[in-house]
Amino acid sequence: MSGNVQLLSEALAAARAENRAALIAYLPAGFPTVDGGIAAVRAVFDGGADIVEVGLPHSDPVLDGPVIQTADDIALRGGVKIADVMRTVREAHEATGKPVLVMTYWNPIDRYGVERFTAELAEAGGAGCILPDLPVEESGGWREHADKHGLATVFVVAPSSKDARIATITEAGSGFVYAASLMGVTGTRESVGAQAKDLVRRTRATTELPVCVGLGVSNARQAAEVAAFADGVIVGSAFVKRLLDAPDQEAGLTAVRDLAADLADGVRRGRAGA
């Protein structure tokens, strides 16, 4: 099976053809429950997300802020397994036909087995993986299996990355490049700032891949700000917080659907005046 990396590329190209950034949402698998997590992914797609990243909950999520850590903890206490992550990908993709990636730290894949993980993700219809803590120099084995199964490998660049380092990272990646808008952990911010714009400029100088910006975007105004210069806007903590704050599951699903619709409007406004 070839996987759905082509679907990912098509979703990003379709947004570009509409002169807008793509909206990419992040939600952890197994939160608030496995079924609830699947319903949440479908809800953000219903609201207008183009692509969803499904997080593989981890006990030590070093790049994630308190909101996502709280959700991961709930998922892990609920007994979430890699099989549940694959089921989330499969059911969300089958229900919507849209691209679904997995975002995970390297350790769970290493323990599970790279060949097994890539084969199962491709079979589930997954478009690829975002691997924030896998050094490019150590990624050869992963990329070989990912390529075999038609999966994208998305690497992360940061404002601290030197230009030569960015070039090394983008040369090894596929699908898109994840540009972390600021130094630090995930979470909502008052301003996404000029660092992100400069990072996108420097990253584009090294690659033809779309450059998508994450970390800190939580509302339509910020989404529009980032959409003015990026190929995609990635939002995670704001969705997770809506689910955490909701009094029940239905209210949570409504909240994330409404936020997706608001953000989808934001990414469309981003270049309207440009």
RODRENMAR-905504 format. One record per residue: residue number from 0; residue in three letters; x, y, z of N, C-alpha, C in turn. Coordinates in nm, 2 decimals, decimal comma. Atoms other than C-alpha are relative to their C-alpha. Example, Ala and Ser with C-alpha at 12.3 -4.5 7.8 and 13.67 -1.06 7.14 Angstrom:
RODRENMAR-905504
pos;code;n.px;n.py;n.pz;ca.px;ca.py;ca.pz;c.px;c.py;c.pz
0;ALA;0,09;-0,12;0,00;1,23;-0,45;0,78;0,09;0,12;0,00
1;SER;-0,09;-0,11;0,00;1,37;-0,11;0,71;-0,08;0,11;0,08
END
This chain:
RODRENMAR-905504
pos;code;n.px;n.py;n.pz;ca.px;ca.py;ca.pz;c.px;c.py;c.pz
0;MET;0,09;-0,12;0,00;0,00;0,00;0,00;0,09;0,12;0,00
1;SER;-0,09;-0,12;0,02;0,14;0,34;-0,10;-0,02;0,10;0,11
2;GLY;0,02;-0,11;-0,10;0,00;0,54;0,19;-0,07;0,12;-0,06
3;ASN;0,07;-0,11;0,05;-0,15;0,88;0,16;0,08;0,13;0,00
4;VAL;-0,08;-0,12;0,01;0,14;1,11;0,13;-0,04;0,09;-0,11
5;GLN;0,05;-0,08;0,12;0,00;1,22;-0,21;-0,12;0,08;0,05
6;LEU;0,12;-0,08;-0,05;-0,33;1,32;-0,03;0,05;0,12;0,08
7;LEU;-0,06;-0,12;-0,07;-0,12;1,54;0,20;0,04;0,11;-0,09
8;SER;-0,05;-0,10;0,10;0,05;1,71;-0,09;-0,11;0,07;-0,07
9;GLU;0,11;-0,06;0,07;-0,28;1,76;-0,26;-0,08;0,09;0,08
10;ALA;0,07;-0,09;-0,09;-0,44;1,92;0,04;0,07;0,13;0,02
11;LEU;-0,08;-0,13;-0,01;-0,16;2,17;0,07;0,00;0,07;-0,13
12;ALA;0,00;-0,07;0,13;-0,16;2,24;-0,30;-0,14;0,06;-0,03
13;ALA;0,13;-0,06;0,02;-0,54;2,29;-0,30;-0,02;0,13;0,08
14;ALA;0,00;-0,13;-0,08;-0,50;2,55;-0,02;0,07;0,11;-0,08
15;ARG;-0,08;-0,10;0,07;-0,23;2,72;-0,22;-0,07;0,05;-0,12
16;ALA;0,08;-0,04;0,12;-0,45;2,72;-0,53;-0,11;0,10;0,03
17;GLU;0,10;-0,10;-0,05;-0,71;2,91;-0,32;0,06;0,12;0,06
18;ASN;-0,08;-0,11;-0,06;-0,44;3,16;-0,22;-0,03;0,01;0,15
19;ARG;0,01;-0,01;-0,14;-0,46;3,07;0,14;0,09;-0,11;0,06
20;ALA;-0,08;0,10;-0,08;-0,27;2,87;0,41;-0,10;-0,12;0,03
21;ALA;0,08;0,11;-0,04;-0,39;2,52;0,50;-0,01;0,01;0,16
22;LEU;0,02;0,01;-0,14;-0,54;2,47;0,85;0,03;-0,14;0,05
23;ILE;-0,04;0,13;-0,06;-0,37;2,19;1,04;-0,02;-0,01;0,15
24;ALA;0,03;0,01;-0,14;-0,51;2,08;1,37;0,07;-0,12;0,06
25;TYR;-0,06;0,10;-0,08;-0,35;1,87;1,64;-0,09;-0,05;0,11
26;LEU;0,07;0,05;-0,11;-0,53;1,64;1,88;0,06;-0,13;0,04
27;PRO;-0,06;0,12;-0,05;-0,40;1,36;2,10;-0,10;-0,12;-0,01
28;ALA;0,08;0,12;0,00;-0,53;1,00;2,05;-0,03;-0,03;0,14
29;GLY;0,04;0,05;-0,13;-0,72;0,86;2,34;-0,05;0,11;0,10
30;PHE;0,04;-0,11;-0,09;-0,83;1,20;2,48;-0,13;0,06;-0,06
31;PRO;0,01;0,04;-0,14;-1,07;1,23;2,64;-0,01;-0,15;0,02
32;THR;0,00;0,15;0,01;-1,13;0,86;2,55;0,04;-0,03;-0,15
33;VAL;-0,04;0,03;0,14;-1,03;0,67;2,23;-0,12;0,04;-0,09
34;ASP;0,12;-0,04;0,08;-1,39;0,71;2,09;-0,02;0,15;0,00
35;GLY;0,01;-0,15;-0,01;-1,40;1,07;2,21;0,10;0,07;-0,09
36;GLY;-0,11;-0,05;0,08;-1,07;1,14;2,04;-0,03;-0,01;-0,15
37;ILE;0,04;0,02;0,14;-1,19;1,00;1,71;-0,11;0,10;-0,04
38;ALA;0,11;-0,09;0,03;-1,51;1,21;1,73;0,06;0,14;-0,01
39;ALA;-0,05;-0,14;0,00;-1,30;1,52;1,81;0,08;0,03;-0,14
40;VAL;-0,07;-0,02;0,13;-1,08;1,47;1,49;-0,10;0,02;-0,11
41;ARG;0,10;-0,02;0,11;-1,39;1,43;1,28;-0,07;0,14;0,02
42;ALA;0,07;-0,14;-0,02;-1,54;1,75;1,44;0,09;0,11;-0,05
43;VAL;-0,08;-0,11;0,06;-1,24;1,96;1,35;0,01;0,00;-0,15
44;PHE;0,02;0,01;0,14;-1,25;1,83;1,00;-0,13;0,06;-0,05
45;ASP;0,13;-0,06;0,03;-1,62;1,92;0,99;0,01;0,15;0,01
46;GLY;-0,01;-0,15;-0,02;-1,53;2,27;1,11;0,08;0,07;-0,11
47;GLY;-0,07;-0,06;0,10;-1,29;2,32;0,83;0,15;-0,02;0,00
48;ALA;-0,15;0,04;0,00;-0,94;2,17;0,91;0,02;-0,07;-0,13
49;ASP;-0,04;0,07;0,12;-0,76;2,05;0,60;0,08;-0,12;0,03
50;ILE;-0,09;0,10;-0,04;-0,52;1,82;0,78;-0,01;-0,02;0,15
51;VAL;-0,01;0,02;-0,15;-0,51;1,66;1,13;0,13;-0,08;0,03
52;GLU;-0,11;0,08;-0,06;-0,21;1,55;1,33;-0,06;-0,07;0,12
53;VAL;0,05;0,07;-0,12;-0,30;1,28;1,58;0,13;-0,03;0,09
54;GLY;-0,12;0,02;-0,09;-0,06;1,28;1,88;0,00;-0,13;0,06
55;LEU;-0,02;0,13;-0,07;0,07;0,96;2,02;0,05;0,04;0,15
56;PRO;-0,03;-0,05;-0,14;0,06;1,04;2,40;0,12;-0,07;0,06
57;HIS;-0,13;0,04;-0,05;0,39;1,02;2,58;0,01;0,04;0,14
58;SER;-0,01;-0,03;-0,15;0,48;1,02;2,95;0,10;0,11;0,02
59;ASP;-0,10;-0,11;-0,02;0,76;1,28;2,90;0,00;0,08;-0,13
60;PRO;0,01;-0,08;0,12;0,64;1,51;2,62;0,08;0,13;0,01
61;VAL;-0,09;-0,11;-0,04;0,94;1,75;2,64;-0,03;0,13;-0,08
62;LEU;0,03;-0,12;0,08;0,82;1,98;2,36;-0,14;0,06;0,03
63;ASP;0,14;-0,04;-0,02;0,46;2,00;2,49;-0,02;0,08;0,13
64;GLY;0,03;-0,08;-0,12;0,32;2,26;2,73;-0,10;-0,07;0,08
65;PRO;0,08;0,06;-0,10;0,09;2,20;3,02;-0,14;-0,05;-0,05
66;VAL;0,14;0,04;0,05;-0,24;2,18;2,82;0,01;-0,14;-0,06
67;ILE;-0,01;0,13;0,07;-0,12;1,89;2,60;0,05;-0,10;0,09
68;GLN;-0,04;0,10;-0,10;0,06;1,73;2,89;-0,11;-0,05;0,08
69;THR;0,11;0,04;-0,08;-0,26;1,72;3,08;-0,09;-0,10;-0,08
70;ALA;0,07;0,09;0,09;-0,44;1,56;2,78;0,07;-0,13;-0,01
71;ASP;-0,08;0,12;0,02;-0,16;1,31;2,73;-0,02;-0,09;0,13
72;ASP;0,01;0,08;-0,12;-0,18;1,21;3,10;-0,14;-0,07;0,01
73;ILE;0,14;0,06;-0,01;-0,56;1,15;3,08;0,00;-0,12;-0,10
74;ALA;0,00;0,11;0,09;-0,51;0,94;2,77;0,08;-0,12;0,05
75;LEU;-0,08;0,11;-0,05;-0,23;0,74;2,93;-0,06;-0,07;0,12
76;ARG;0,07;0,06;-0,11;-0,43;0,68;3,24;-0,12;-0,08;-0,05
77;GLY;0,11;0,08;0,06;-0,71;0,56;3,02;0,05;-0,13;-0,08
78;GLY;-0,06;0,12;0,06;-0,47;0,30;2,88;0,02;0,00;-0,15
79;VAL;-0,01;-0,01;0,14;-0,42;0,43;2,53;0,13;-0,07;-0,05
80;LYS;-0,11;0,08;0,06;-0,20;0,21;2,31;0,02;0,04;-0,14
81;ILE;-0,02;-0,03;0,14;-0,04;0,24;1,97;-0,11;-0,05;-0,09
82;ALA;0,11;0,05;0,08;-0,32;0,03;1,83;-0,12;0,10;0,00
83;ASP;0,10;-0,10;-0,01;-0,56;0,30;1,95;0,03;0,12;-0,09
84;VAL;-0,04;-0,10;0,08;-0,36;0,56;1,77;-0,03;-0,03;-0,15
85;MET;0,03;0,04;0,13;-0,38;0,36;1,45;-0,15;-0,01;-0,03
86;ARG;0,14;0,00;0,02;-0,75;0,31;1,49;-0,06;0,14;-0,01
87;THR;0,04;-0,14;0,01;-0,79;0,69;1,54;0,03;0,05;-0,14
88;VAL;-0,04;-0,04;0,14;-0,60;0,75;1,21;-0,10;-0,06;-0,10
89;ARG;0,08;0,07;0,09;-0,80;0,49;1,03;-0,14;0,05;-0,01
90;GLU;0,14;-0,04;0,00;-1,15;0,59;1,14;-0,02;0,15;-0,04
91;ALA;0,01;-0,14;0,04;-1,08;0,96;1,10;0,02;0,02;-0,15
92;HIS;-0,03;-0,01;0,15;-0,94;0,92;0,75;-0,11;-0,06;-0,08
93;GLU;0,11;0,06;0,07;-1,21;0,68;0,64;-0,13;0,08;0,00
94;ALA;0,12;-0,08;-0,01;-1,48;0,91;0,76;0,00;0,13;-0,08
95;THR;-0,01;-0,13;0,07;-1,35;1,22;0,59;0,07;0,00;-0,13
96;GLY;-0,08;0,01;0,12;-1,11;1,11;0,32;0,11;0,10;0,00
97;LYS;-0,10;-0,11;-0,01;-0,87;1,38;0,44;0,13;-0,06;0,07
98;PRO;-0,13;0,06;-0,05;-0,50;1,34;0,54;0,01;0,01;0,15
99;VAL;-0,02;0,00;-0,14;-0,42;1,24;0,89;0,15;-0,05;0,02
100;LEU;-0,14;0,04;-0,03;-0,06;1,23;1,02;0,00;-0,04;0,15
101;VAL;-0,03;0,02;-0,14;0,08;1,10;1,35;0,12;0,09;0,04
102;MET;-0,12;-0,07;-0,06;0,30;1,32;1,57;0,04;-0,07;0,12
103;THR;-0,04;0,08;-0,11;0,51;1,13;1,80;0,15;0,02;0,03
104;TYR;-0,14;0,01;-0,04;0,84;1,12;1,99;0,05;-0,13;-0,05
105;TRP;-0,06;0,12;0,06;1,09;0,86;1,87;-0,01;-0,12;0,08
106;ASN;-0,02;0,12;-0,09;1,11;0,63;2,17;-0,12;-0,10;-0,02
107;PRO;0,11;0,10;0,02;0,76;0,47;2,13;0,01;-0,08;-0,13
108;ILE;-0,02;0,07;0,13;0,83;0,39;1,76;0,12;-0,10;0,01
109;ASP;-0,12;0,09;-0,02;1,18;0,25;1,85;-0,04;-0,12;0,07
110;ARG;0,04;0,12;-0,08;1,02;0,02;2,11;-0,09;-0,09;-0,08
111;TYR;0,10;0,07;0,07;0,74;-0,08;1,88;0,05;-0,08;-0,12
112;GLY;-0,06;0,06;0,12;0,96;-0,15;1,58;-0,04;0,09;-0,12
113;VAL;0,02;-0,09;0,11;1,00;0,08;1,28;-0,08;-0,06;-0,11
114;GLU;0,07;0,07;0,11;0,89;-0,17;1,02;-0,15;-0,02;0,03
115;ARG;0,14;0,02;-0,05;0,58;-0,26;1,22;-0,08;0,13;0,00
116;PHE;0,07;-0,13;-0,01;0,49;0,10;1,29;-0,04;0,06;-0,14
117;THR;0,03;-0,06;0,13;0,52;0,22;0,93;-0,10;-0,08;-0,08
118;ALA;0,09;0,09;0,07;0,34;-0,08;0,79;-0,14;0,03;0,05
119;GLU;0,13;-0,02;-0,06;0,05;-0,03;1,03;-0,06;0,14;-0,03
120;LEU;0,05;-0,13;0,02;0,03;0,34;0,98;-0,05;0,02;-0,15
121;ALA;0,04;-0,01;0,14;0,02;0,31;0,60;-0,13;-0,08;-0,02
122;GLU;0,12;0,08;0,01;-0,24;0,03;0,63;-0,12;0,07;0,05
123;ALA;0,11;-0,07;-0,06;-0,45;0,26;0,84;-0,04;0,13;-0,08
124;GLY;0,03;-0,12;0,08;-0,44;0,53;0,57;0,07;0,12;0,04
125;GLY;-0,07;-0,12;-0,05;-0,20;0,76;0,75;0,09;0,06;-0,11
126;ALA;-0,08;-0,07;0,10;-0,02;1,02;0,55;0,15;0,01;0,03
127;GLY;-0,14;-0,01;-0,04;0,30;1,02;0,75;0,01;0,03;0,14
128;CYS;-0,03;-0,02;-0,14;0,47;1,12;1,07;0,08;0,13;0,02
129;ILE;-0,08;-0,11;-0,04;0,60;1,43;1,24;0,08;-0,05;0,12
130;LEU;-0,09;0,06;-0,10;0,90;1,34;1,45;0,09;0,11;0,06
131;PRO;-0,07;-0,12;-0,05;1,01;1,64;1,66;0,14;-0,03;0,07
132;ASP;-0,13;0,02;-0,07;1,30;1,47;1,85;0,09;-0,10;-0,07
133;LEU;-0,09;0,09;0,07;1,45;1,24;1,59;0,10;0,08;-0,08
134;PRO;-0,10;-0,08;0,07;1,78;1,39;1,47;0,01;-0,06;-0,15
135;VAL;-0,01;0,03;0,14;1,81;1,39;1,09;0,11;-0,11;-0,03
136;GLU;-0,11;0,09;0,02;2,14;1,21;1,11;-0,03;-0,14;0,04
137;GLU;0,03;0,13;-0,05;1,98;0,92;1,29;-0,13;-0,06;-0,07
138;SER;0,13;0,03;0,05;1,67;0,90;1,07;0,00;-0,09;-0,13
139;GLY;0,00;0,08;0,12;1,79;0,69;0,78;-0,08;-0,12;0,00
140;GLY;0,08;0,12;-0,01;1,63;0,37;0,89;-0,15;0,03;0,00
141;TRP;0,14;-0,04;0,00;1,30;0,54;0,96;-0,04;0,04;-0,14
142;ARG;0,04;-0,05;0,14;1,30;0,72;0,62;-0,01;-0,11;-0,10
143;GLU;0,01;0,11;0,09;1,37;0,40;0,44;-0,13;-0,07;0,00
144;HIS;0,13;0,07;-0,01;1,07;0,23;0,58;-0,12;0,09;-0,03
145;ALA;0,11;-0,09;0,04;0,85;0,54;0,55;-0,02;0,01;-0,15
146;ASP;0,01;-0,01;0,14;0,94;0,58;0,19;-0,06;-0,13;-0,07
147;LYS;0,05;0,13;0,06;0,87;0,21;0,12;-0,16;-0,01;0,01
148;HIS;0,14;0,00;-0,02;0,52;0,26;0,26;-0,08;0,13;-0,04
149;GLY;0,06;-0,12;0,05;0,45;0,60;0,10;-0,04;0,10;0,11
150;LEU;0,03;-0,09;-0,11;0,46;0,80;0,43;0,09;0,12;-0,01
151;ALA;-0,08;-0,13;-0,02;0,58;1,16;0,47;0,08;-0,01;0,13
152;THR;-0,08;-0,02;-0,12;0,85;1,23;0,72;0,02;0,15;0,02
153;VAL;0,00;-0,14;-0,02;0,80;1,58;0,86;0,10;0,03;0,12
154;PHE;-0,09;-0,05;-0,10;1,09;1,74;1,05;-0,03;0,14;0,05
155;VAL;0,02;-0,13;-0,06;1,09;2,04;1,27;0,12;0,09;0,00
156;VAL;-0,11;-0,10;-0,01;1,30;2,36;1,23;-0,04;0,10;0,10
157;ALA;0,03;-0,09;-0,11;1,33;2,62;1,50;0,07;0,13;-0,03
158;PRO;-0,07;-0,13;0,02;1,43;2,99;1,51;0,15;0,00;0,03
159;SER;-0,14;0,01;-0,03;1,76;2,89;1,66;0,08;-0,08;-0,10
160;SER;-0,07;0,08;0,10;1,84;2,66;1,36;0,08;0,09;-0,09
161;LYS;-0,08;-0,07;0,10;2,13;2,79;1,15;-0,04;-0,04;-0,14
162;ASP;0,05;0,03;0,14;2,07;2,81;0,77;0,05;-0,13;-0,05
163;ALA;-0,05;0,13;0,05;2,30;2,52;0,70;-0,07;-0,12;0,06
164;ARG;0,07;0,11;-0,07;2,12;2,31;0,96;-0,14;-0,01;-0,06
165;ILE;0,13;0,00;0,06;1,78;2,41;0,81;0,01;-0,08;-0,14
166;ALA;-0,02;0,07;0,12;1,91;2,29;0,47;0,01;-0,15;0,01
167;THR;-0,01;0,15;-0,03;2,01;1,95;0,61;-0,13;-0,06;0,03
168;ILE;0,13;0,05;-0,04;1,67;1,91;0,77;-0,10;-0,01;-0,11
169;THR;0,10;0,00;0,11;1,46;2,01;0,47;0,04;-0,10;-0,11
170;GLU;-0,04;0,10;0,11;1,67;1,79;0,23;-0,05;-0,14;0,04
171;ALA;0,04;0,13;-0,04;1,58;1,49;0,44;-0,15;-0,02;0,02
172;GLY;0,14;0,01;-0,03;1,21;1,57;0,50;-0,09;-0,02;-0,13
173;SER;0,10;0,01;0,11;0,90;1,52;0,29;-0,14;0,04;0,05
174;GLY;0,14;-0,04;-0,05;0,53;1,63;0,30;0,00;0,15;0,02
175;PHE;-0,02;-0,14;-0,03;0,60;1,97;0,46;0,11;0,01;0,10
176;VAL;-0,10;-0,03;-0,11;0,84;2,14;0,70;-0,08;0,06;0,11
177;TYR;0,07;-0,05;-0,12;0,71;2,21;1,05;0,10;0,11;0,06
178;ALA;-0,08;-0,11;-0,05;0,85;2,55;1,15;-0,06;0,04;0,14
179;ALA;0,04;-0,03;-0,14;0,83;2,60;1,53;0,02;0,16;0,01
180;SER;0,00;-0,15;0,01;0,74;2,97;1,56;0,08;0,07;0,11
181;LEU;-0,07;-0,06;-0,11;0,93;3,03;1,88;0,08;-0,11;0,08
182;MET;-0,07;0,10;-0,09;1,17;2,86;2,13;-0,09;-0,03;0,11
183;GLY;0,08;0,04;-0,11;1,00;2,67;2,40;-0,10;-0,11;-0,03
184;VAL;0,10;0,11;0,02;0,70;2,44;2,44;-0,13;0,04;-0,06
185;THR;0,13;-0,03;0,06;0,36;2,42;2,28;-0,09;0,08;0,10
186;GLY;0,09;-0,08;-0,08;0,09;2,65;2,41;-0,05;0,12;-0,07
187;THR;0,05;-0,12;0,06;-0,11;2,95;2,33;0,08;0,12;0,04
188;ARG;-0,07;-0,12;-0,03;0,06;3,29;2,31;-0,08;0,12;-0,05
189;GLU;0,07;-0,12;0,04;-0,05;3,65;2,28;0,04;0,04;-0,14
190;SER;-0,05;-0,03;0,14;0,17;3,70;1,97;0,09;-0,11;-0,05
191;VAL;-0,08;0,10;0,06;0,33;3,47;1,73;0,13;0,06;-0,04
192;GLY;-0,13;-0,07;0,01;0,59;3,73;1,64;0,07;-0,01;-0,13
193;ALA;-0,08;-0,02;0,13;0,84;3,82;1,37;0,09;-0,12;-0,02
194;GLN;-0,09;0,11;0,01;1,06;3,52;1,45;-0,05;-0,11;-0,10
195;ALA;0,06;0,10;0,09;0,82;3,29;1,26;0,01;0,04;-0,14
196;LYS;-0,01;-0,05;0,14;0,81;3,50;0,95;0,14;-0,01;-0,05
197;ASP;-0,14;0,01;0,04;1,19;3,51;0,94;0,04;-0,15;-0,02
198;LEU;-0,03;0,15;0,02;1,21;3,13;0,99;-0,06;-0,05;-0,12
199;VAL;0,06;0,04;0,12;0,97;3,07;0,71;0,08;0,04;-0,12
200;ARG;-0,08;-0,05;0,11;1,18;3,29;0,48;0,13;-0,08;-0,01
201;ARG;-0,13;0,08;0,01;1,50;3,11;0,57;-0,02;-0,14;-0,04
202;THR;0,03;0,14;0,03;1,34;2,77;0,54;-0,03;-0,01;-0,15
203;ARG;0,04;0,00;0,14;1,19;2,85;0,20;0,12;0,01;-0,10
204;ALA;-0,13;-0,01;0,08;1,54;2,94;0,07;0,07;-0,13;-0,02
205;THR;-0,07;0,13;0,00;1,64;2,57;0,12;-0,09;-0,10;-0,07
206;THR;0,09;0,11;0,04;1,33;2,38;-0,01;-0,12;0,04;-0,08
207;GLU;0,13;-0,02;0,07;1,03;2,35;-0,24;-0,12;-0,05;0,09
208;LEU;0,11;0,06;-0,08;0,83;2,18;0,04;-0,08;0,12;0,06
209;PRO;0,07;-0,10;-0,08;0,55;2,38;0,20;0,05;0,01;0,14
210;VAL;-0,05;-0,03;-0,14;0,64;2,54;0,53;-0,12;0,04;0,08
211;CYS;0,12;-0,02;-0,08;0,38;2,52;0,80;0,05;0,04;0,14
212;VAL;-0,04;-0,06;-0,13;0,40;2,72;1,13;-0,09;-0,05;0,11
213;GLY;0,07;0,04;-0,12;0,30;2,58;1,47;0,07;0,06;0,12
214;LEU;-0,04;-0,05;-0,13;0,34;2,67;1,84;-0,05;0,14;0,02
215;GLY;0,04;-0,13;-0,04;0,14;2,96;1,98;-0,13;0,05;-0,06
216;VAL;0,12;-0,06;0,06;-0,15;3,01;1,74;-0,13;-0,06;0,07
217;SER;0,11;0,04;-0,08;-0,48;3,00;1,92;-0,14;0,06;-0,05
218;ASN;0,12;-0,07;0,04;-0,73;3,23;1,75;0,01;0,04;-0,15
219;ALA;0,01;-0,03;0,14;-0,85;3,35;1,41;0,10;0,12;-0,04
220;ARG;-0,09;-0,12;0,03;-0,65;3,68;1,43;0,15;-0,05;-0,02
221;GLN;-0,14;0,05;0,01;-0,32;3,49;1,49;0,01;-0,09;-0,12
222;ALA;-0,01;0,08;0,12;-0,41;3,24;1,22;0,01;0,08;-0,12
223;ALA;-0,01;-0,09;0,12;-0,46;3,52;0,97;0,14;0,06;-0,01
224;GLU;-0,14;-0,06;0,00;-0,13;3,68;1,08;0,10;-0,10;-0,06
225;VAL;-0,09;0,10;0,05;0,06;3,35;1,02;-0,03;-0,04;-0,15
226;ALA;0,04;0,04;0,13;-0,14;3,26;0,71;0,05;0,10;-0,11
227;ALA;-0,05;-0,10;0,10;-0,01;3,58;0,54;0,13;-0,04;-0,06
228;PHE;-0,14;0,03;0,05;0,34;3,43;0,51;0,03;-0,15;0,00
229;ALA;-0,02;0,14;-0,01;0,31;3,05;0,58;-0,09;-0,08;-0,09
230;ASP;0,08;0,09;0,08;0,18;2,76;0,37;-0,11;-0,07;0,08
231;GLY;0,10;0,07;-0,09;0,00;2,61;0,67;0,01;0,06;0,14
232;VAL;0,01;-0,05;-0,14;-0,11;2,71;1,02;-0,04;-0,12;0,09
233;ILE;0,02;0,12;-0,09;-0,08;2,44;1,29;-0,05;0,05;0,14
234;VAL;0,06;-0,04;-0,13;-0,30;2,47;1,60;-0,03;-0,13;0,08
235;GLY;0,02;0,12;-0,09;-0,30;2,22;1,89;-0,06;0,04;0,13
236;SER;0,04;-0,02;-0,13;-0,32;2,35;2,24;-0,14;0,07;0,01
237;ALA;0,13;-0,07;-0,01;-0,62;2,57;2,17;-0,12;-0,10;-0,02
238;PHE;0,10;0,10;0,01;-0,82;2,27;2,05;-0,01;-0,09;0,13
239;VAL;-0,01;0,08;-0,11;-0,71;2,06;2,34;-0,07;0,07;0,12
240;LYS;0,06;-0,07;-0,11;-0,81;2,33;2,59;-0,15;0,01;-0,01
241;ARG;0,15;0,00;0,02;-1,16;2,35;2,44;-0,06;-0,13;0,06
242;LEU;0,05;0,13;-0,04;-1,20;1,98;2,51;0,02;-0,01;0,16
243;LEU;-0,02;0,01;-0,14;-1,05;2,01;2,86;-0,10;0,08;0,08
244;ASP;0,09;-0,09;-0,07;-1,28;2,30;2,95;-0,15;-0,03;-0,01
245;ALA;0,14;0,02;0,02;-1,60;2,15;2,82;-0,06;-0,09;0,11
246;PRO;0,07;0,07;-0,11;-1,86;2,02;3,07;-0,03;-0,15;-0,04
247;ASP;0,03;0,14;0,04;-1,93;1,71;2,86;0,05;-0,02;-0,15
248;GLN;-0,06;0,03;0,13;-1,83;1,54;2,53;-0,07;0,08;-0,11
249;GLU;0,07;-0,07;0,11;-2,10;1,70;2,31;0,04;0,15;0,00
250;ALA;-0,04;-0,14;0,00;-2,01;2,05;2,43;0,15;0,01;-0,05
251;GLY;-0,14;-0,01;0,05;-1,64;1,97;2,36;0,01;-0,01;-0,15
252;LEU;0,00;0,02;0,15;-1,71;1,85;2,01;-0,05;0,13;-0,07
253;THR;0,05;-0,13;0,06;-1,92;2,17;1,94;0,11;0,10;0,01
254;ALA;-0,10;-0,10;-0,03;-1,64;2,38;2,09;0,12;-0,01;-0,10
255;VAL;-0,11;0,01;0,09;-1,36;2,23;1,87;-0,05;0,02;-0,15
256;ARG;0,05;-0,02;0,13;-1,58;2,23;1,56;-0,01;0,16;-0,03
257;ASP;0,02;-0,14;0,01;-1,66;2,60;1,62;0,14;0,07;-0,01
258;LEU;-0,13;-0,06;0,00;-1,29;2,68;1,68;0,06;-0,02;-0,14
259;ALA;-0,06;0,03;0,14;-1,19;2,50;1,35;-0,06;0,10;-0,10
260;ALA;0,07;-0,09;0,10;-1,45;2,71;1,16;0,06;0,14;0,01
261;ASP;-0,06;-0,13;-0,02;-1,31;3,03;1,32;0,14;0,01;-0,06
262;LEU;-0,14;0,00;0,05;-0,95;2,94;1,24;0,00;-0,02;-0,16
263;ALA;0,01;0,01;0,15;-1,05;2,83;0,88;-0,03;0,13;-0,06
264;ASP;0,03;-0,13;0,05;-1,20;3,17;0,83;0,13;0,09;0,01
265;GLY;-0,13;-0,08;-0,02;-0,87;3,32;0,97;0,10;-0,03;-0,11
266;VAL;-0,10;0,03;0,10;-0,65;3,14;0,73;-0,04;0,05;-0,14
267;ARG;0,05;-0,06;0,13;-0,87;3,26;0,44;0,02;0,15;0,00
268;ARG;-0,02;-0,15;-0,01;-0,84;3,62;0,56;0,14;0,04;-0,01
269;GLY;-0,14;-0,03;-0,02;-0,46;3,60;0,60;0,06;0,08;-0,12
270;ARG;-0,06;-0,07;0,12;-0,38;3,70;0,24;-0,09;0,09;-0,08
271;ALA;0,10;-0,08;0,07;-0,69;3,89;0,15;0,04;0,14;-0,03
272;GLY;-0,05;-0,14;0,02;-0,52;4,22;0,20;0,14;0,01;-0,06
273;ALA;-0,14;0,00;0,03;-0,18;4,11;0,09;0,02;0,03;-0,15
END
